[in-house]
Amino acid sequence: MSKGSDKPLSDDDKLIIGAISGVFGIQGWVKVFSETEPRENILNYSPWLIELNKQWQTVKVIRGKKHGKAVIAQLDGVNDRNHAETLKRARIAIYPSQLPQTSESEFYWRDLKGLSVLNQQGFEFGQVVDILETGANDVLVVHNNKDLKDQNEEYLIPYVWQQVILDVNLEQSVIKVDWQPDYLND
């Protein structure tokens, strides 16, 4: 494992993709809680950034595999159970540059947060603050930062490409939608 840089990493510099949840065996393998889908995709990223004592360190993943419902991994420089024990509860992150490129109509949720949402008539709903996974389709949670007494403060807009979501322009920080401000947010 290598020490992190002297410059602290901000949340924008990394993506949390899991955590070390325990140890496996006596040769330094660790159990991993993965937030990737499917679970074992966490092994596709190396190096990992792991947070120990509020500092981020870079560690190379030597090998790993799915083990039942869990994921286990062997990390460079972690050769025994005692060392692996010191990593328990450490968060695992990667740099955004490690993510695969998306197609023209695909976006990472992190890229949509903070974008302004406007409809075809030019009404500005506000900015995307969150995205909900509903099963049928994702839903943008948009907060109106303006102090408009007669307007909703929060809009829930379905993320249905080419039906509701007409365009996403990351350079202009705008999402164009076919949606009206008076649609109910039930």
FIMIRO-394297 format. One record per residue (C-alpha): residue in three letters; x, y, z; residue number from 1. Coordinates in steps of 0.001 Angstrom, whole numbers, plus 500000, padded with zeros to 6 digits. Example, Ala and Ser with C-alpha at 12.3 -4.5 7.8 and 13.67 -1.06 7.14 Angstrom:
! FIMIRO-394297
  resn       u       v       w  resi
   ALA  512300  495500  507800     1
   SER  513670  498940  507140     2
This chain:
! FIMIRO-394297
  resn       u       v       w  resi
   MET  500000  500000  500000     1
   SER  501207  503473  499266     2
   LYS  500553  506572  501310     3
   GLY  498080  509094  499983     4
   SER  499250  512465  498770     5
   ASP  499650  515379  501171     6
   LYS  496689  517075  499480     7
   PRO  493386  515786  500952     8
   LEU  490949  514366  498434     9
   SER  487571  516069  498243    10
   ASP  484339  514202  497524    11
   ASP  484584  515437  493922    12
   ASP  487975  513740  493551    13
   LYS  486712  510235  494306    14
   LEU  483711  507920  494169    15
   ILE  482867  505633  497086    16
   ILE  482235  502146  495686    17
   GLY  482315  499998  498812    18
   ALA  484005  499183  502090    19
   ILE  486137  496475  503635    20
   SER  483743  494542  505848    21
   GLY  485982  491838  507305    22
   VAL  488801  489407  506783    23
   PHE  488919  486098  504941    24
   GLY  491416  483397  505857    25
   ILE  494932  483841  507192    26
   GLN  496746  485161  504102    27
   GLY  495488  488745  504229    28
   TRP  492386  488487  502054    29
   VAL  489561  490892  502888    30
   LYS  485786  490658  502602    31
   VAL  484343  493518  500601    32
   PHE  480960  495204  500734    33
   SER  480396  496402  497179    34
   GLU  478077  499141  495964    35
   THR  478679  498199  492318    36
   GLU  476214  496225  490265    37
   PRO  476789  493334  489992    38
   ARG  478655  493127  493273    39
   GLU  481835  491637  491840    40
   ASN  482325  494569  489429    41
   ILE  484224  496273  492246    42
   LEU  487105  493976  491279    43
   ASN  487289  495617  487828    44
   TYR  488754  498745  489417    45
   SER  492364  498943  490505    46
   PRO  493930  500701  492213    47
   TRP  491504  501376  495036    48
   LEU  491692  504297  497389    49
   ILE  491050  503143  500936    50
   GLU  490423  505455  503851    51
   LEU  492390  504680  507000    52
   ASN  492562  507070  509943    53
   LYS  490885  509773  507836    54
   GLN  493612  509535  505173    55
   TRP  493271  508015  501726    56
   GLN  495843  505457  500594    57
   THR  496249  503818  497221    58
   VAL  496227  500032  497098    59
   LYS  496475  497677  494135    60
   VAL  494012  494786  493895    61
   ILE  496075  491656  493158    62
   ARG  493100  489352  492700    63
   GLY  489588  488802  493889    64
   LYS  486482  486769  493339    65
   LYS  482868  486333  494223    66
   HIS  482556  484038  497232    67
   GLY  478942  483015  497776    68
   LYS  477044  486274  498186    69
   ALA  480213  488138  499177    70
   VAL  483281  489427  497367    71
   ILE  486794  488761  498620    72
   ALA  490023  490401  497501    73
   GLN  493758  490169  498006    74
   LEU  495471  493551  498205    75
   ASP  499095  494324  497451    76
   GLY  501137  494518  500655    77
   VAL  498488  492877  502841    78
   ASN  499957  489438  503525    79
   ASP  498443  488260  506801    80
   ARG  495229  488277  508790    81
   ASN  496513  490811  511337    82
   HIS  497227  493394  508637    83
   ALA  493860  492680  507002    84
   GLU  492143  493273  510382    85
   THR  493468  496858  510415    86
   LEU  491554  497549  507190    87
   LYS  488104  496610  508528    88
   ARG  485505  499332  507988    89
   ALA  487784  501245  505580    90
   ARG  485828  502874  502763    91
   ILE  486837  501996  499198    92
   ALA  486861  504663  496493    93
   ILE  488093  505151  492949    94
   TYR  488876  508183  490820    95
   PRO  486070  509209  488433    96
   SER  488542  508773  485557    97
   GLN  488499  505011  486271    98
   LEU  484839  504726  485248    99
   PRO  484056  503389  481782   100
   GLN  483071  505927  479133   101
   THR  479326  506298  478641   102
   SER  477474  506467  475344   103
   GLU  476013  509743  474116   104
   SER  472642  509158  475830   105
   GLU  474023  507636  479051   106
   PHE  475146  509604  482082   107
   TYR  476435  508870  485529   108
   TRP  474150  510097  488281   109
   ARG  476974  512218  489685   110
   ASP  477107  514097  486368   111
   LEU  473408  515005  486546   112
   LYS  473448  516397  490082   113
   GLY  473585  520174  490083   114
   LEU  472307  520574  486509   115
   SER  469498  523055  485832   116
   VAL  466243  521593  484515   117
   LEU  464227  523558  481936   118
   ASN  461165  522631  479906   119
   GLN  460502  523443  476240   120
   GLN  458722  526663  477195   121
   GLY  461784  527887  479120   122
   PHE  460393  527325  482635   123
   GLU  463273  526612  485022   124
   PHE  462361  523959  487573   125
   GLY  465592  524298  489557   126
   GLN  468589  522028  490009   127
   VAL  468897  518256  490314   128
   VAL  469753  517436  493934   129
   ASP  469186  513675  493892   130
   ILE  468071  510757  491749   131
   LEU  465735  508066  493029   132
   GLU  465714  504489  491806   133
   THR  462089  503352  491603   134
   GLY  462310  500126  489635   135
   ALA  460218  501330  486691   136
   ASN  462487  504290  485924   137
   ASP  464771  506661  487767   138
   VAL  463345  509956  489022   139
   LEU  465126  513314  489179   140
   VAL  464604  515220  492426   141
   VAL  464737  518887  491471   142
   HIS  464765  521727  494010   143
   ASN  463623  525190  493045   144
   ASN  466079  527589  494649   145
   LYS  463976  530625  493830   146
   ASP  461719  532083  496488   147
   LEU  458472  531702  494555   148
   LYS  455510  531408  496911   149
   ASP  453139  530034  494269   150
   GLN  455549  527370  492956   151
   ASN  456480  523957  494295   152
   GLU  459845  523809  496004   153
   GLU  460535  520256  494846   154
   TYR  459744  518534  491562   155
   LEU  459928  514814  490858   156
   ILE  460588  514297  487159   157
   PRO  460763  510792  485655   158
   TYR  464022  510048  483877   159
   VAL  462527  508561  480716   160
   TRP  464861  509267  477832   161
   GLN  463321  510935  474732   162
   GLN  459859  510979  476322   163
   VAL  460412  513226  479336   164
   ILE  464164  513824  479175   165
   LEU  464798  515431  475794   166
   ASP  468439  516463  476131   167
   VAL  471274  516540  478645   168
   ASN  473976  519104  477943   169
   LEU  476806  518697  480439   170
   GLU  478780  521608  478962   171
   GLN  475880  524023  479513   172
   SER  474793  522262  482756   173
   VAL  471209  521937  481480   174
   ILE  468642  519150  481183   175
   LYS  465762  519861  478753   176
   VAL  462486  518148  479625   177
   ASP  458970  517693  478282   178
   TRP  457325  518350  481648   179
   GLN  455049  521006  483102   180
   PRO  455399  522705  486499   181
   ASP  451781  521960  487380   182
   TYR  452129  518167  487023   183
   LEU  451403  516582  490366   184
   ASN  454301  515123  492312   185
   ASP  452476  512130  493791   186
